[in-house]
Amino acid sequence: MSKKILVLTGSPRQLGNSALLADAFIQGVKAAGHSAQVFETAFHPVLPCKACDKCWTDDKPCIFEDDFSDKLAPLLEEADVLVFCTPLYWFNMSAQLKAAVDKLYSYMKPNAKRKLKIKECVLLCAAEGTEQDGDFDGLKATYKSIAGYLKWTDRGMVLAGKTWDPGEIINTGKLKEALELGKTI
């Protein structure tokens, strides 16, 4: 059965290492017969959650005018699998991606007009640091907590260390790993 994959990217570098990871993963997803769509959170203004608790007041997940309700929410509502793809910023996901993730709160509310059908998730990350040094520990804990809280199945992670300059990921083997992970979805 074909799945709809939504890849949320969090990098302000359009041709950076995490973008290359996303592209490789998507190639694998498509080779497996699924569809994939990318939403670049760094290029779509999504305001941080303001904890106003007015979700769904206007039949939208969020009352604030940004790209969450009109552009991202419809993609989230169609997706079967959600992929978080981010550079590592201070041991976690980028602020741009985090703002979008925080607004998933609206779908957890009892008054949510629509529910998400997402059941699976994936984490892709590129970073200057390394997994051996523990640099990914905060991100992995956040990701696993999100998946656990939402009862999503973790389908895997590709964590690419020592990839600061754009293109450094090309010779690491991590793009092949992302491609192969995409094929398993």
C-alpha positions as a Markdown table, in Angstrom:
| # | Residue | x | y | z |
|---|---|---|---|---|
| 1 | Met | 0.0 | 0.0 | 0.0 |
| 2 | Ser | 1.4 | 3.4 | -1.0 |
| 3 | Lys | 2.1 | 5.9 | 1.8 |
| 4 | Lys | 2.2 | 9.6 | 1.8 |
| 5 | Ile | 5.5 | 10.8 | 3.3 |
| 6 | Leu | 5.9 | 14.4 | 4.6 |
| 7 | Val | 9.5 | 15.6 | 5.0 |
| 8 | Leu | 9.8 | 18.6 | 7.3 |
| 9 | Thr | 13.2 | 20.2 | 6.8 |
| 10 | Gly | 14.6 | 22.7 | 9.2 |
| 11 | Ser | 17.7 | 24.1 | 7.5 |
| 12 | Pro | 18.2 | 27.6 | 6.1 |
| 13 | Arg | 20.7 | 26.1 | 3.7 |
| 14 | Gln | 18.7 | 25.0 | 0.7 |
| 15 | Leu | 21.6 | 22.9 | -0.7 |
| 16 | Gly | 23.1 | 22.0 | 2.6 |
| 17 | Asn | 23.9 | 18.5 | 4.1 |
| 18 | Ser | 20.5 | 18.0 | 5.6 |
| 19 | Ala | 18.8 | 18.9 | 2.3 |
| 20 | Leu | 21.0 | 16.2 | 0.6 |
| 21 | Leu | 19.9 | 13.7 | 3.3 |
| 22 | Ala | 16.2 | 14.6 | 2.6 |
| 23 | Asp | 16.7 | 14.2 | -1.1 |
| 24 | Ala | 18.4 | 10.8 | -0.7 |
| 25 | Phe | 15.7 | 9.6 | 1.6 |
| 26 | Ile | 13.0 | 10.7 | -0.8 |
| 27 | Gln | 14.7 | 8.8 | -3.7 |
| 28 | Gly | 14.4 | 5.7 | -1.6 |
| 29 | Val | 10.8 | 6.4 | -0.6 |
| 30 | Lys | 9.8 | 6.9 | -4.3 |
| 31 | Ala | 11.8 | 3.7 | -5.3 |
| 32 | Ala | 9.6 | 1.9 | -2.8 |
| 33 | Gly | 6.4 | 3.2 | -4.5 |
| 34 | His | 5.5 | 5.9 | -2.1 |
| 35 | Ser | 4.9 | 9.6 | -2.6 |
| 36 | Ala | 6.9 | 12.3 | -0.8 |
| 37 | Gln | 6.4 | 16.0 | -0.2 |
| 38 | Val | 8.9 | 18.5 | 1.4 |
| 39 | Phe | 7.9 | 21.4 | 3.5 |
| 40 | Glu | 10.9 | 23.7 | 4.2 |
| 41 | Thr | 10.2 | 25.3 | 7.6 |
| 42 | Ala | 13.1 | 27.7 | 7.2 |
| 43 | Phe | 11.3 | 29.3 | 4.2 |
| 44 | His | 7.7 | 29.3 | 5.4 |
| 45 | Pro | 7.0 | 31.6 | 8.4 |
| 46 | Val | 5.6 | 29.5 | 11.2 |
| 47 | Leu | 5.2 | 31.5 | 14.4 |
| 48 | Pro | 6.1 | 29.8 | 17.7 |
| 49 | Cys | 3.2 | 28.5 | 19.7 |
| 50 | Lys | 2.0 | 31.2 | 22.1 |
| 51 | Ala | 0.1 | 28.9 | 24.4 |
| 52 | Cys | -3.1 | 30.9 | 23.9 |
| 53 | Asp | -5.1 | 27.7 | 23.8 |
| 54 | Lys | -7.3 | 29.0 | 21.0 |
| 55 | Cys | -6.6 | 26.2 | 18.6 |
| 56 | Trp | -9.5 | 25.4 | 16.3 |
| 57 | Thr | -11.3 | 28.6 | 17.2 |
| 58 | Asp | -11.7 | 29.6 | 13.5 |
| 59 | Asp | -11.9 | 26.0 | 12.2 |
| 60 | Lys | -8.1 | 26.2 | 11.8 |
| 61 | Pro | -5.5 | 24.5 | 14.0 |
| 62 | Cys | -4.0 | 27.9 | 14.9 |
| 63 | Ile | -5.6 | 31.3 | 15.0 |
| 64 | Phe | -2.4 | 33.1 | 14.1 |
| 65 | Glu | -1.7 | 34.1 | 10.5 |
| 66 | Asp | 1.3 | 32.2 | 9.4 |
| 67 | Asp | 2.0 | 29.2 | 7.1 |
| 68 | Phe | 1.1 | 26.6 | 9.6 |
| 69 | Ser | -2.7 | 26.5 | 9.2 |
| 70 | Asp | -3.0 | 27.2 | 5.5 |
| 71 | Lys | 0.1 | 25.5 | 4.1 |
| 72 | Leu | 1.5 | 22.9 | 6.5 |
| 73 | Ala | -1.6 | 21.6 | 8.3 |
| 74 | Pro | -3.2 | 20.2 | 5.1 |
| 75 | Leu | 0.1 | 18.4 | 4.3 |
| 76 | Leu | 0.2 | 17.0 | 7.9 |
| 77 | Glu | -3.4 | 15.9 | 7.7 |
| 78 | Glu | -2.7 | 13.9 | 4.5 |
| 79 | Ala | 0.6 | 12.3 | 5.7 |
| 80 | Asp | 1.0 | 8.7 | 6.8 |
| 81 | Val | 4.7 | 9.2 | 7.8 |
| 82 | Leu | 6.4 | 12.3 | 9.1 |
| 83 | Val | 10.1 | 12.9 | 8.6 |
| 84 | Phe | 12.1 | 15.4 | 10.7 |
| 85 | Cys | 15.1 | 16.5 | 8.8 |
| 86 | Thr | 17.3 | 19.1 | 10.5 |
| 87 | Pro | 20.8 | 20.4 | 11.0 |
| 88 | Leu | 21.9 | 20.0 | 14.7 |
| 89 | Tyr | 21.6 | 23.3 | 16.5 |
| 90 | Trp | 22.7 | 23.3 | 20.1 |
| 91 | Phe | 22.1 | 19.5 | 20.5 |
| 92 | Asn | 18.6 | 19.6 | 19.0 |
| 93 | Met | 16.5 | 20.5 | 16.0 |
| 94 | Ser | 16.6 | 24.0 | 14.4 |
| 95 | Ala | 14.2 | 26.7 | 15.7 |
| 96 | Gln | 12.4 | 26.7 | 12.4 |
| 97 | Leu | 11.5 | 23.1 | 12.6 |
| 98 | Lys | 10.8 | 23.3 | 16.4 |
| 99 | Ala | 8.2 | 26.0 | 15.8 |
| 100 | Ala | 6.3 | 23.7 | 13.4 |
| 101 | Val | 6.6 | 20.7 | 15.7 |
| 102 | Asp | 5.3 | 22.7 | 18.7 |
| 103 | Lys | 2.1 | 23.5 | 16.7 |
| 104 | Leu | 1.3 | 19.8 | 16.5 |
| 105 | Tyr | -0.2 | 20.5 | 19.9 |
| 106 | Ser | -3.4 | 21.7 | 18.3 |
| 107 | Tyr | -4.0 | 18.2 | 16.9 |
| 108 | Met | -3.7 | 16.7 | 20.4 |
| 109 | Lys | -6.5 | 18.8 | 21.8 |
| 110 | Pro | -9.9 | 17.2 | 22.4 |
| 111 | Asn | -11.6 | 19.9 | 20.3 |
| 112 | Ala | -9.4 | 19.3 | 17.3 |
| 113 | Lys | -11.7 | 19.4 | 14.2 |
| 114 | Arg | -9.4 | 17.0 | 12.3 |
| 115 | Lys | -6.9 | 14.4 | 13.5 |
| 116 | Leu | -3.6 | 13.4 | 12.1 |
| 117 | Lys | -3.3 | 9.9 | 10.6 |
| 118 | Ile | 0.5 | 9.8 | 11.0 |
| 119 | Lys | 1.6 | 6.5 | 12.5 |
| 120 | Glu | 5.3 | 6.5 | 11.7 |
| 121 | Cys | 8.3 | 8.9 | 11.8 |
| 122 | Val | 11.9 | 9.2 | 10.8 |
| 123 | Leu | 14.8 | 11.4 | 11.9 |
| 124 | Leu | 17.4 | 12.7 | 9.6 |
| 125 | Cys | 20.2 | 15.0 | 10.9 |
| 126 | Ala | 23.5 | 16.5 | 9.7 |
| 127 | Ala | 25.9 | 18.0 | 12.2 |
| 128 | Glu | 29.4 | 19.2 | 12.7 |
| 129 | Gly | 29.7 | 17.1 | 15.9 |
| 130 | Thr | 29.6 | 13.4 | 16.2 |
| 131 | Glu | 27.4 | 10.7 | 17.7 |
| 132 | Gln | 30.4 | 9.3 | 19.5 |
| 133 | Asp | 30.8 | 12.6 | 21.4 |
| 134 | Gly | 27.1 | 12.6 | 22.4 |
| 135 | Asp | 26.3 | 15.6 | 20.3 |
| 136 | Phe | 23.1 | 13.9 | 19.0 |
| 137 | Asp | 21.8 | 12.8 | 22.4 |
| 138 | Gly | 19.5 | 15.8 | 23.0 |
| 139 | Leu | 17.9 | 15.5 | 19.5 |
| 140 | Lys | 17.5 | 11.7 | 19.8 |
| 141 | Ala | 15.8 | 12.1 | 23.2 |
| 142 | Thr | 13.5 | 14.8 | 21.9 |
| 143 | Tyr | 12.6 | 12.7 | 18.8 |
| 144 | Lys | 12.0 | 9.5 | 20.8 |
| 145 | Ser | 9.8 | 11.5 | 23.2 |
| 146 | Ile | 7.7 | 13.0 | 20.4 |
| 147 | Ala | 7.3 | 9.5 | 18.8 |
| 148 | Gly | 6.4 | 7.9 | 22.1 |
| 149 | Tyr | 3.9 | 10.6 | 23.2 |
| 150 | Leu | 2.1 | 10.5 | 19.8 |
| 151 | Lys | 2.3 | 6.7 | 19.7 |
| 152 | Trp | 4.2 | 6.8 | 16.4 |
| 153 | Thr | 6.5 | 4.0 | 15.3 |
| 154 | Asp | 10.1 | 5.1 | 14.9 |
| 155 | Arg | 11.2 | 3.8 | 11.5 |
| 156 | Gly | 14.8 | 4.9 | 11.9 |
| 157 | Met | 17.4 | 7.6 | 12.1 |
| 158 | Val | 20.3 | 8.7 | 9.9 |
| 159 | Leu | 22.7 | 10.9 | 11.9 |
| 160 | Ala | 25.5 | 12.3 | 9.9 |
| 161 | Gly | 28.3 | 13.8 | 11.9 |
| 162 | Lys | 31.3 | 15.8 | 10.7 |
| 163 | Thr | 29.3 | 17.5 | 8.0 |
| 164 | Trp | 29.6 | 21.2 | 8.5 |
| 165 | Asp | 30.4 | 22.6 | 5.1 |
| 166 | Pro | 27.7 | 22.1 | 2.4 |
| 167 | Gly | 28.4 | 18.9 | 0.5 |
| 168 | Glu | 30.6 | 17.3 | 3.1 |
| 169 | Ile | 28.0 | 14.6 | 3.6 |
| 170 | Ile | 28.6 | 13.2 | 0.1 |
| 171 | Asn | 31.6 | 11.1 | 1.0 |
| 172 | Thr | 30.3 | 9.8 | 4.4 |
| 173 | Gly | 28.1 | 7.0 | 3.3 |
| 174 | Lys | 25.1 | 8.6 | 5.0 |
| 175 | Leu | 23.3 | 9.5 | 1.8 |
| 176 | Lys | 23.3 | 5.8 | 0.9 |
| 177 | Glu | 22.0 | 5.0 | 4.4 |
| 178 | Ala | 19.2 | 7.6 | 4.0 |
| 179 | Leu | 18.3 | 6.1 | 0.5 |
| 180 | Glu | 18.2 | 2.6 | 2.0 |
| 181 | Leu | 16.1 | 3.7 | 4.9 |
| 182 | Gly | 13.6 | 5.4 | 2.5 |
| 183 | Lys | 13.3 | 2.1 | 0.7 |
| 184 | Thr | 12.1 | 0.4 | 3.9 |
| 185 | Ile | 9.2 | 2.7 | 4.6 |
